[in-house]
Amino acid sequence: MISKILLVASIYFLSKYISKFIKSNSLNKKIVPSMDYFFAFSPTSLFSVWALTALGFYIGNFSNNIVPQWELNFDIKIFLVFLSLALITLSLLFTNEKNISELSLNNQKIDKISKILLLISLFSLLFTNIYNFSLGIALFYLIRIYKRRAGFNSLLNQYLFKCLIGFLLFLSGFIIAVTDKNYFYFQVSNLVYSIEIVIISMLFYFSMILSYENQKRNSNFETSKRNINNISFLLLLVVLVTALKINEPLLAICSACSIPFYIFAFFRSLNKDFKRTFIYPLFIFNFFISTIYPYLGICLIFIFYISKYYYWHRFDKNYPTFLVKND
C-alpha cells in the first residue's frame, strides 16, 4: 500500500516538474526550430482527415453487422491506409503557407519533402489492396485539380470539391474494412446496402464544412452566417433522426451532442458562437471515435500536444485550443 502511495506521489511531482519544464524552460526555444519543416505541413489538419477515414472504417464494419468497441487489434494494412492518406493530404492540401512565409523556409526543400511523402504514401497503398491504391491515385489528382482552382472559383464549387475529397477519404476507410484484408475481393453490394448510412455520414461531414467556412467569415455577414448555421443544424437533425431510425450509435450521439451549439449560435449569433459550431463538434466526433479506436486517440492526443508545444514556443501562440475568445 505504501509503495503504491509513493508511486502516485512520484508521478504527481514528476508530472508537475515536466509540465513546468515544457512551459517555461528556455531550452524549448532552441528545440522548436528543428520542427519547422514538420509543421510546414499542418499536422493539426489530421483531426479532420483521420476522423473521416475512421468514420468510413467504422461504417464499413457496421455494414458487416460489426459494431466495434475499444478495438485494440493492430492491422498493418489499416495502419498503411491511415498513414498514406495522411501523407497525401499533408503534402498536397495542407501546406502551411503562413508558417513557410513567416519563417522563410526553403520552398525547394518543401517541394522535395512533399514529393518524398507522396512516393511513400502511394508505395504504401500498394500493400493494402487495389481499391485503396486506386482511391489514393484519385485523391492525388482530385486535390491537384482543387489546388489549381481552374474554373472552380465559386464558393459552391469549392464546397463540392471538399465534399468529394472527404468522400474519397471516407471511402478509403470503408473499403479497407469491407475487403476483409483481401487484395482484389470487394462486394459492391456492401456499399449499396449501406447507402443510407453513407449518405448521412456525408451530410454530417458537409455540416462540418459549412461550419468551418462559416466561422472564418467576416463579422459583417451575421445574417448569412445565421442562415448557414441553420442549414448545418437541419443537416445534423436529419443525421440524428436517420441514425436513430437505423440504430447507428456513433453518428446519433455525435449529432445529438453537437446540435445544442447550433441552437445557441442561432439565438445569440456572435462570432464566437459560430466558431464553437466547428471546434466543439469536431472535438466531440474525435473523442467518440477514439473510444472505439484507441490507437487513433493516442495519435490525435500526440498531435494535439506536440502542436501546442511547438506553437507556444515558436510563435507564443496557444494553438490548438478549445478556448474561444470573446468578440
Protein Blocks (a to p, Z undefined) as FASTA:
>chain_A
ZZmmmmmmmmmmmmmmmmmmmmmmmklmmmmmmmmmmmmnopmlmmmmmmmmmmmmmmmm
mmnopacehiabdcfklmmmmmmmmmmmmmmmmccfklmmmnopafklmmmmmmmmmmmm
mmmmmmmcmklmmmmmmmmmmmmmmmnogoilbfklmmmmmmmmmmmmmmmmmmmmmnno
paklccfklmmmmmmmmmmmmmmmmmmmmmmmmmmpcfklmmmmmmmmmmmmmmmmmmmm
mmmmnopaklmmmmmmmmmmmmmmmmnopaklmmmmmmmmmmmmmmmmmmmmmmlmmmmm
mmmmmmmmmmmmmnopacddfbdcdZZ
